[in-house]
Amino acid sequence: MTVFALLTKPARPLLVRVMRRLFHWWFVLNRPMTLGVRAMVLDAQDRVLLVRHTYIAGWHMPGGGIETGEDALAAITRELEEEANIRLTGTPHWHGLFFNAHASPRDHVGLYVVRDFEVTGPHVPDREIAEIGFFARDTLPGGTSEGTIRRLDEVFDGLPPDPHW
């Protein structure tokens, strides 16, 4: 059971704000600019994989930071395995690089579209990822991030990429 689950409902938003601020300052001190990757994982029915983190509100595409000495493809391969038990079986398509001012004035996110993959096992909730699931565009869960919705519109409706996440 996580610390988050043990807290009373009124205390949870405060913990989320404190954790977000601590992560922000850790990144400020350790990384002058942050670079991350996310994956739009689409199954055979064009449902998108979304994750709900334990430390930030809403539903997001899986992903995370690119580590020192790691390229973007290696980072998204690692993040998909860690967060969702997803193993790539083909090469993902690069969609673009986006400025993510919601996270930090220094944050940038690269997005891959993944259609060739296999699920290697069920997700067990942990300290980072509380829940995952595949969702159709017309049944996205409440709290799906605006950046996620914009990227889906770009990929499915052919809209030009917005430079902001």
C-alpha atoms as an extended CHARMM CRD file, in Angstrom:
* protein
*
       165  EXT
         1         1  MET       CA              0.0000000000        0.0000000000        0.0000000000  PROA      1               0.0000000000
         2         2  THR       CA              1.3510000000        3.4440000000       -0.8800000000  PROA      2               0.0000000000
         3         3  VAL       CA              1.6880000000        6.4210000000        1.4570000000  PROA      3               0.0000000000
         4         4  PHE       CA             -0.7280000000        8.2090000000       -0.8720000000  PROA      4               0.0000000000
         5         5  ALA       CA             -3.4090000000        5.5710000000       -0.2350000000  PROA      5               0.0000000000
         6         6  LEU       CA             -2.9560000000        5.8760000000        3.5380000000  PROA      6               0.0000000000
         7         7  LEU       CA             -3.5960000000        9.6210000000        3.5710000000  PROA      7               0.0000000000
         8         8  THR       CA             -7.0170000000       11.0640000000        4.1670000000  PROA      8               0.0000000000
         9         9  LYS       CA             -8.6990000000       12.5240000000        1.0950000000  PROA      9               0.0000000000
        10        10  PRO       CA             -8.2180000000       16.1720000000        2.2180000000  PROA      10              0.0000000000
        11        11  ALA       CA             -4.4630000000       15.5940000000        2.7150000000  PROA      11              0.0000000000
        12        12  ARG       CA             -3.8790000000       14.0980000000       -0.7560000000  PROA      12              0.0000000000
        13        13  PRO       CA             -3.9590000000       17.3390000000       -2.7970000000  PROA      13              0.0000000000
        14        14  LEU       CA             -1.4210000000       18.8820000000       -0.4170000000  PROA      14              0.0000000000
        15        15  LEU       CA              0.8970000000       15.8810000000       -0.8010000000  PROA      15              0.0000000000
        16        16  VAL       CA              0.6040000000       16.0810000000       -4.5990000000  PROA      16              0.0000000000
        17        17  ARG       CA              1.4980000000       19.8040000000       -4.5570000000  PROA      17              0.0000000000
        18        18  VAL       CA              4.4520000000       19.2420000000       -2.2140000000  PROA      18              0.0000000000
        19        19  MET       CA              5.7610000000       16.3270000000       -4.3070000000  PROA      19              0.0000000000
        20        20  ARG       CA              5.3800000000       18.3130000000       -7.5420000000  PROA      20              0.0000000000
        21        21  ARG       CA              7.3410000000       21.2260000000       -6.0220000000  PROA      21              0.0000000000
        22        22  LEU       CA             10.0800000000       18.8910000000       -4.7100000000  PROA      22              0.0000000000
        23        23  PHE       CA             10.4310000000       17.2080000000       -8.1310000000  PROA      23              0.0000000000
        24        24  HSD       CA             10.5700000000       20.6410000000       -9.7590000000  PROA      24              0.0000000000
        25        25  TRP       CA             13.4100000000       21.8490000000       -7.5010000000  PROA      25              0.0000000000
        26        26  TRP       CA             15.2960000000       18.5770000000       -7.8430000000  PROA      26              0.0000000000
        27        27  PHE       CA             15.2020000000       19.0080000000      -11.6400000000  PROA      27              0.0000000000
        28        28  VAL       CA             16.1910000000       22.6990000000      -11.4010000000  PROA      28              0.0000000000
        29        29  LEU       CA             19.2660000000       21.7720000000       -9.3870000000  PROA      29              0.0000000000
        30        30  ASN       CA             20.2200000000       18.7040000000      -11.4100000000  PROA      30              0.0000000000
        31        31  ARG       CA             19.1260000000       19.4420000000      -14.9670000000  PROA      31              0.0000000000
        32        32  PRO       CA             19.1920000000       22.9410000000      -16.4720000000  PROA      32              0.0000000000
        33        33  MET       CA             16.8640000000       21.6910000000      -19.2150000000  PROA      33              0.0000000000
        34        34  THR       CA             14.7270000000       18.5940000000      -19.0340000000  PROA      34              0.0000000000
        35        35  LEU       CA             14.0440000000       16.3170000000      -21.9490000000  PROA      35              0.0000000000
        36        36  GLY       CA             11.5480000000       13.5080000000      -21.8410000000  PROA      36              0.0000000000
        37        37  VAL       CA              9.6480000000       11.1420000000      -24.0820000000  PROA      37              0.0000000000
        38        38  ARG       CA              6.1020000000        9.8610000000      -24.1790000000  PROA      38              0.0000000000
        39        39  ALA       CA              4.4650000000        7.1620000000      -26.2620000000  PROA      39              0.0000000000
        40        40  MET       CA              1.0650000000        7.1430000000      -27.8980000000  PROA      40              0.0000000000
        41        41  VAL       CA              0.5690000000        3.3820000000      -27.7270000000  PROA      41              0.0000000000
        42        42  LEU       CA             -2.3390000000        2.3690000000      -29.9790000000  PROA      42              0.0000000000
        43        43  ASP       CA             -3.8390000000       -1.1150000000      -30.0040000000  PROA      43              0.0000000000
        44        44  ALA       CA             -5.5410000000       -2.8480000000      -32.9620000000  PROA      44              0.0000000000
        45        45  GLN       CA             -8.8060000000       -0.9850000000      -32.2030000000  PROA      45              0.0000000000
        46        46  ASP       CA             -6.9710000000        2.3910000000      -32.0900000000  PROA      46              0.0000000000
        47        47  ARG       CA             -7.4620000000        2.6400000000      -28.3320000000  PROA      47              0.0000000000
        48        48  VAL       CA             -4.7210000000        4.6340000000      -26.5890000000  PROA      48              0.0000000000
        49        49  LEU       CA             -2.8030000000        3.4650000000      -23.5350000000  PROA      49              0.0000000000
        50        50  LEU       CA             -2.9830000000        5.9600000000      -20.6620000000  PROA      50              0.0000000000
        51        51  VAL       CA             -1.4450000000        5.8870000000      -17.2040000000  PROA      51              0.0000000000
        52        52  ARG       CA             -2.4860000000        7.5200000000      -13.9460000000  PROA      52              0.0000000000
        53        53  HSD       CA              0.4940000000        8.4280000000      -11.7820000000  PROA      53              0.0000000000
        54        54  THR       CA              0.5240000000        8.4040000000       -7.9930000000  PROA      54              0.0000000000
        55        55  TYR       CA              2.1860000000       11.8290000000       -7.7900000000  PROA      55              0.0000000000
        56        56  ILE       CA              0.3630000000       13.9710000000      -10.3720000000  PROA      56              0.0000000000
        57        57  ALA       CA             -3.3130000000       14.3170000000      -11.2040000000  PROA      57              0.0000000000
        58        58  GLY       CA             -4.8730000000       13.1160000000      -14.4320000000  PROA      58              0.0000000000
        59        59  TRP       CA             -4.2610000000       10.5530000000      -17.1430000000  PROA      59              0.0000000000
        60        60  HSD       CA             -1.2370000000       10.7630000000      -19.4200000000  PROA      60              0.0000000000
        61        61  MET       CA              0.5720000000        8.8380000000      -22.1060000000  PROA      61              0.0000000000
        62        62  PRO       CA              3.3490000000        6.7120000000      -20.6030000000  PROA      62              0.0000000000
        63        63  GLY       CA              6.8710000000        8.0660000000      -20.6530000000  PROA      63              0.0000000000
        64        64  GLY       CA              9.5300000000        9.7960000000      -18.6490000000  PROA      64              0.0000000000
        65        65  GLY       CA             12.8990000000       11.4800000000      -18.6470000000  PROA      65              0.0000000000
        66        66  ILE       CA             15.7870000000       10.6970000000      -20.9440000000  PROA      66              0.0000000000
        67        67  GLU       CA             18.7300000000        9.6820000000      -18.7900000000  PROA      67              0.0000000000
        68        68  THR       CA             22.2880000000       10.8930000000      -19.3150000000  PROA      68              0.0000000000
        69        69  GLY       CA             23.8740000000        8.9480000000      -22.1760000000  PROA      69              0.0000000000
        70        70  GLU       CA             20.5210000000        7.5390000000      -23.3330000000  PROA      70              0.0000000000
        71        71  ASP       CA             18.8780000000        8.2730000000      -26.6940000000  PROA      71              0.0000000000
        72        72  ALA       CA             15.1560000000        8.9620000000      -27.0360000000  PROA      72              0.0000000000
        73        73  LEU       CA             14.2860000000        5.5550000000      -28.4870000000  PROA      73              0.0000000000
        74        74  ALA       CA             16.1160000000        3.7420000000      -25.6940000000  PROA      74              0.0000000000
        75        75  ALA       CA             14.3380000000        5.9480000000      -23.1380000000  PROA      75              0.0000000000
        76        76  ILE       CA             10.8370000000        5.2370000000      -24.4650000000  PROA      76              0.0000000000
        77        77  THR       CA             11.6410000000        1.5240000000      -24.7560000000  PROA      77              0.0000000000
        78        78  ARG       CA             12.7300000000        1.5080000000      -21.0860000000  PROA      78              0.0000000000
        79        79  GLU       CA              9.7980000000        3.6370000000      -19.8780000000  PROA      79              0.0000000000
        80        80  LEU       CA              7.1990000000        1.4480000000      -21.6170000000  PROA      80              0.0000000000
        81        81  GLU       CA              8.6900000000       -1.6670000000      -20.0370000000  PROA      81              0.0000000000
        82        82  GLU       CA              8.8660000000       -0.0630000000      -16.5710000000  PROA      82              0.0000000000
        83        83  GLU       CA              5.4680000000        1.6290000000      -16.5570000000  PROA      83              0.0000000000
        84        84  ALA       CA              3.2250000000       -0.6660000000      -18.5780000000  PROA      84              0.0000000000
        85        85  ASN       CA              4.9180000000       -4.0170000000      -19.3030000000  PROA      85              0.0000000000
        86        86  ILE       CA              4.9730000000       -3.0690000000      -22.9940000000  PROA      86              0.0000000000
        87        87  ARG       CA              7.7140000000       -4.4760000000      -25.2460000000  PROA      87              0.0000000000
        88        88  LEU       CA              8.2410000000       -2.8820000000      -28.6430000000  PROA      88              0.0000000000
        89        89  THR       CA              8.0710000000       -5.3580000000      -31.5460000000  PROA      89              0.0000000000
        90        90  GLY       CA              8.6660000000       -2.7630000000      -34.2600000000  PROA      90              0.0000000000
        91        91  THR       CA             10.0710000000        0.7090000000      -34.7020000000  PROA      91              0.0000000000
        92        92  PRO       CA              7.8290000000        3.4800000000      -33.3590000000  PROA      92              0.0000000000
        93        93  HSD       CA              7.0380000000        6.5530000000      -35.4630000000  PROA      93              0.0000000000
        94        94  TRP       CA              8.5050000000        9.8830000000      -34.2910000000  PROA      94              0.0000000000
        95        95  HSD       CA              5.6810000000       12.4550000000      -34.0480000000  PROA      95              0.0000000000
        96        96  GLY       CA              7.4960000000       15.5320000000      -32.7490000000  PROA      96              0.0000000000
        97        97  LEU       CA              9.1540000000       17.5260000000      -29.9790000000  PROA      97              0.0000000000
        98        98  PHE       CA              6.9980000000       19.7830000000      -27.8010000000  PROA      98              0.0000000000
        99        99  PHE       CA              7.6000000000       22.4940000000      -25.1950000000  PROA      99              0.0000000000
       100       100  ASN       CA              5.9370000000       21.4960000000      -21.9160000000  PROA      100             0.0000000000
       101       101  ALA       CA              5.5400000000       24.6970000000      -19.8990000000  PROA      101             0.0000000000
       102       102  HSD       CA              3.0040000000       22.9410000000      -17.6380000000  PROA      102             0.0000000000
       103       103  ALA       CA              5.8360000000       20.9410000000      -16.0910000000  PROA      103             0.0000000000
       104       104  SER       CA              8.5760000000       23.5860000000      -16.1550000000  PROA      104             0.0000000000
       105       105  PRO       CA              9.8340000000       26.5020000000      -18.2530000000  PROA      105             0.0000000000
       106       106  ARG       CA             12.7120000000       24.2000000000      -19.2830000000  PROA      106             0.0000000000
       107       107  ASP       CA             10.8260000000       21.0080000000      -20.1580000000  PROA      107             0.0000000000
       108       108  HSD       CA             10.5560000000       19.4260000000      -23.6200000000  PROA      108             0.0000000000
       109       109  VAL       CA              8.7790000000       16.1940000000      -24.5510000000  PROA      109             0.0000000000
       110       110  GLY       CA              9.3300000000       14.0170000000      -27.6070000000  PROA      110             0.0000000000
       111       111  LEU       CA              6.4530000000       11.8290000000      -28.7260000000  PROA      111             0.0000000000
       112       112  TYR       CA              6.5440000000        8.4570000000      -30.4410000000  PROA      112             0.0000000000
       113       113  VAL       CA              3.4960000000        6.7130000000      -31.9220000000  PROA      113             0.0000000000
       114       114  VAL       CA              3.6670000000        2.9910000000      -31.1290000000  PROA      114             0.0000000000
       115       115  ARG       CA              1.5640000000        0.4280000000      -32.9780000000  PROA      115             0.0000000000
       116       116  ASP       CA              3.8390000000       -2.6230000000      -32.8830000000  PROA      116             0.0000000000
       117       117  PHE       CA              4.1080000000       -3.9730000000      -29.3470000000  PROA      117             0.0000000000
       118       118  GLU       CA              3.2120000000       -6.7800000000      -27.0010000000  PROA      118             0.0000000000
       119       119  VAL       CA              2.0230000000       -6.6930000000      -23.4140000000  PROA      119             0.0000000000
       120       120  THR       CA              4.3730000000       -8.8780000000      -21.3780000000  PROA      120             0.0000000000
       121       121  GLY       CA              2.2270000000       -9.0630000000      -18.2420000000  PROA      121             0.0000000000
       122       122  PRO       CA             -0.4380000000       -7.3370000000      -16.1920000000  PROA      122             0.0000000000
       123       123  HSD       CA              0.3390000000       -4.0270000000      -14.5300000000  PROA      123             0.0000000000
       124       124  VAL       CA              0.6020000000       -4.1780000000      -10.7620000000  PROA      124             0.0000000000
       125       125  PRO       CA              0.0880000000       -0.7590000000       -9.1370000000  PROA      125             0.0000000000
       126       126  ASP       CA              3.3160000000        0.5780000000       -7.6490000000  PROA      126             0.0000000000
       127       127  ARG       CA              4.7720000000        3.7830000000       -6.1860000000  PROA      127             0.0000000000
       128       128  GLU       CA              4.7930000000        5.5080000000       -9.5900000000  PROA      128             0.0000000000
       129       129  ILE       CA              1.8740000000        4.1690000000      -11.6420000000  PROA      129             0.0000000000
       130       130  ALA       CA             -1.4580000000        3.6870000000       -9.8910000000  PROA      130             0.0000000000
       131       131  GLU       CA             -3.4550000000        2.5410000000      -12.8950000000  PROA      131             0.0000000000
       132       132  ILE       CA             -3.1990000000        1.9360000000      -16.6440000000  PROA      132             0.0000000000
       133       133  GLY       CA             -5.6900000000        1.1870000000      -19.3820000000  PROA      133             0.0000000000
       134       134  PHE       CA             -6.4980000000        1.3380000000      -23.0750000000  PROA      134             0.0000000000
       135       135  PHE       CA             -9.2240000000        3.8490000000      -23.9590000000  PROA      135             0.0000000000
       136       136  ALA       CA            -11.1360000000        4.7550000000      -27.1040000000  PROA      136             0.0000000000
       137       137  ARG       CA            -10.9940000000        8.4450000000      -28.0170000000  PROA      137             0.0000000000
       138       138  ASP       CA            -14.6960000000        8.8710000000      -27.2370000000  PROA      138             0.0000000000
       139       139  THR       CA            -14.3510000000        7.2810000000      -23.7810000000  PROA      139             0.0000000000
       140       140  LEU       CA            -11.1770000000        8.9100000000      -22.4360000000  PROA      140             0.0000000000
       141       141  PRO       CA            -11.1900000000        9.0250000000      -18.6250000000  PROA      141             0.0000000000
       142       142  GLY       CA            -11.9130000000       12.2840000000      -16.8280000000  PROA      142             0.0000000000
       143       143  GLY       CA             -8.7520000000       14.2130000000      -16.1910000000  PROA      143             0.0000000000
       144       144  THR       CA             -7.0280000000       13.2050000000      -19.4260000000  PROA      144             0.0000000000
       145       145  SER       CA             -4.3630000000       15.8680000000      -19.9530000000  PROA      145             0.0000000000
       146       146  GLU       CA             -4.8920000000       18.5620000000      -22.5830000000  PROA      146             0.0000000000
       147       147  GLY       CA             -1.5580000000       17.6950000000      -24.1960000000  PROA      147             0.0000000000
       148       148  THR       CA             -2.6590000000       14.0760000000      -24.5860000000  PROA      148             0.0000000000
       149       149  ILE       CA             -5.9100000000       15.1410000000      -26.2290000000  PROA      149             0.0000000000
       150       150  ARG       CA             -4.0750000000       17.5360000000      -28.5920000000  PROA      150             0.0000000000
       151       151  ARG       CA             -1.6350000000       14.8260000000      -29.6720000000  PROA      151             0.0000000000
       152       152  LEU       CA             -4.5230000000       12.4050000000      -30.3470000000  PROA      152             0.0000000000
       153       153  ASP       CA             -6.2520000000       15.0510000000      -32.4860000000  PROA      153             0.0000000000
       154       154  GLU       CA             -3.0350000000       15.5770000000      -34.4550000000  PROA      154             0.0000000000
       155       155  VAL       CA             -2.4760000000       11.8740000000      -35.1230000000  PROA      155             0.0000000000
       156       156  PHE       CA             -6.0770000000       10.8860000000      -35.8340000000  PROA      156             0.0000000000
       157       157  ASP       CA             -7.4720000000       14.0590000000      -37.4320000000  PROA      157             0.0000000000
       158       158  GLY       CA             -4.3590000000       15.2170000000      -39.2670000000  PROA      158             0.0000000000
       159       159  LEU       CA             -4.1430000000       18.5320000000      -37.4120000000  PROA      159             0.0000000000
       160       160  PRO       CA             -0.7720000000       20.2810000000      -37.6230000000  PROA      160             0.0000000000
       161       161  PRO       CA              1.3440000000       19.6980000000      -34.5000000000  PROA      161             0.0000000000
       162       162  ASP       CA              1.0260000000       22.4160000000      -31.8730000000  PROA      162             0.0000000000
       163       163  PRO       CA              4.5320000000       23.2400000000      -30.5650000000  PROA      163             0.0000000000
       164       164  HSD       CA              3.2590000000       23.2240000000      -26.9660000000  PROA      164             0.0000000000
       165       165  TRP       CA              2.4160000000       20.1260000000      -24.9640000000  PROA      165             0.0000000000
